Amino acid sequence: MEKQKEETRRVVCAVIERDGKFLCMKRKRSRKYDYISERWEFPGGKVEPGESDHEALLREIREEMRWDIYVGRKLAEFDYDYPDFTTHLAAYLCRPGDDEDTFLLLDHLDYRWLTRDEFAQLDWTAADRELLDRI
């Protein structure tokens, strides 16, 4: 019997740039979705009903990192099909708020500030790997 695919999830992510480097976050272990477990991503999360992308991004970063950012222009928007769900991903160029290095790792295992040339060092989620080609 074929597994029923979950509905499409609208997700936003912050491509946070500082001094030519970008903030990359390592996801926690996922028992449900091993193909995104402990992989690297740009921080963000699901857009709640009635929320704008901008509102969702600010909320997600505050919830996951206790951090404020400035949201800039949209870099990319596309659908990515995972085995169990589809992600509609919208990525925004962002920069740190006034307290540049005061975030917490509440929902991630690790972080790195990397240049574009260093992105290949990491094992990215599939959707974020596709995003790398678009930014």
Secondary structure, DSSP 8 states (H G I E B T S, - for coil): --------EEEEEEEEEETTEEEEEEE---SS-TTTTT-EE-SEEE--TT--HHHHHHHHHHHHHS--EEEEEEEEEEEEE-SS-EEEEEEEEEEE-SSTT----SSEEEEEEE-GGGGGGS-B-HHHHHHHTT-
